[in-house]
């Protein structure tokens, strides 16, 4: 993804790519990309359930990334992936749910198949 975004000129630096048990997620890919124009960190948590892959992604500049990463990991740990109504054969896409916190000036988009327990973070009010 990041290699294509830079036409191969700035390869991403992989920080972790391997097994990671965290709630439903069993694999973690974390990397950063630095160019003369921007720096970006990406975290992909991956789960496979009933033949479908679910990817929970955090992407942002390194400063914001490090500030919200712990809260995002807590949210990911507590996610429940509900059964899909469609089968793998006819699965093409899923709708998304937007979770916003105007006080924290943040918004997060989740597939509607994920049930998010309603909790309040002590660090950012989400």
C-alpha positions in Angstrom: 0.0 0.0 0.0 2.6 2.6 1.0 5.1 1.3 -1.6 2.6 1.9 -4.3 1.7 5.4 -2.9 5.3 6.5 -3.4 5.8 4.6 -6.8 8.4 2.4 -5.1 10.7 5.3 -4.3 10.4 5.1 -0.5 9.9 1.6 0.8 8.0 1.3 4.1 10.0 0.1 7.1 8.2 -2.9 8.7 8.3 -2.7 12.5 6.3 -5.9 13.2 4.8 -8.5 10.9 3.7 -11.7 12.7 1.5 -13.4 15.2 -0.3 -11.2 17.6 -3.1 -12.4 19.9 -5.4 -9.5 20.8 -9.1 -10.2 21.1 -10.3 -11.6 17.8 -7.1 -10.5 16.0 -4.3 -13.0 15.4 -1.8 -11.1 13.2 -0.3 -7.6 13.3 1.4 -5.7 10.6 2.9 -2.3 11.7 5.1 -0.2 9.5 6.1 3.4 8.8 6.7 5.3 5.7 8.9 8.4 5.5 9.3 10.6 2.4 10.6 14.2 2.0 6.9 15.3 2.1 5.3 13.3 4.9 5.8 10.6 7.5 3.1 8.0 8.2 2.6 5.0 10.5 0.2 2.2 9.9 -1.1 -0.6 12.1 -3.2 -3.4 10.6 -4.7 -5.9 13.0 -6.0 -9.0 11.1 -8.7 -11.5 12.0 -10.2 -14.3 10.0 -13.7 -15.5 10.9 -15.9 -17.8 8.8 -13.6 -17.5 5.8 -13.6 -13.7 5.8 -10.7 -11.5 6.7 -11.3 -8.4 8.9 -8.7 -5.7 9.1 -8.7 -3.1 11.8 -6.4 -0.2 10.6 -4.9 2.8 12.3 -3.1 5.2 9.9 -1.7 8.6 10.7 1.3 10.8 11.2 3.7 9.4 13.9 2.8 12.0 16.5 -1.0 11.3 16.4 -0.4 7.6 15.9 1.6 7.2 19.1 -0.9 9.3 21.0 -4.0 7.2 20.1 -2.4 3.7 19.6 -3.1 2.5 23.1 -6.8 3.5 22.9 -7.2 1.9 19.5 -5.7 -1.3 20.8 -8.1 -1.3 23.7 -11.0 -0.8 21.2 -9.7 -3.6 19.0 -9.4 -6.0 21.9 -13.0 -5.5 22.9 -14.5 -5.8 19.4 -17.0 -8.6 18.7 -17.2 -9.7 15.1 -20.8 -10.7 14.5 -21.7 -13.4 12.0 -22.2 -12.1 8.5 -25.6 -12.4 6.8 -23.9 -13.0 3.4 -21.9 -16.0 2.4 -18.3 -15.8 1.1 -19.6 -16.5 -2.5 -21.8 -13.4 -2.6 -19.8 -11.2 -0.3 -18.7 -8.0 -2.1 -18.6 -5.3 0.5 -19.9 -4.3 3.9 -21.4 -1.0 5.1 -19.7 1.0 7.7 -20.6 2.7 10.9 -19.0 6.1 11.9 -18.2 6.7 15.5 -17.4 10.3 16.3 -16.2 12.3 19.3 -16.6 16.0 18.6 -14.8 16.8 21.9 -11.8 14.8 20.9 -12.2 15.8 17.2 -11.8 12.2 16.1 -14.0 9.9 14.1 -13.6 6.2 13.4 -15.4 4.0 10.8 -16.4 0.4 11.6 -18.1 -2.3 9.5 -21.6 -2.8 10.7 -20.9 -6.4 11.4 -18.7 -5.4 14.3 -20.4 -4.8 17.6 -18.6 -2.2 19.6 -19.2 -2.3 23.4 -20.1 1.2 24.6 -17.3 2.4 26.9 -15.7 5.7 27.6 -12.0 6.0 27.4 -10.4 7.9 30.3 -7.8 9.4 28.0 -9.7 10.9 25.1 -13.5 10.6 25.8 -14.3 8.2 22.9 
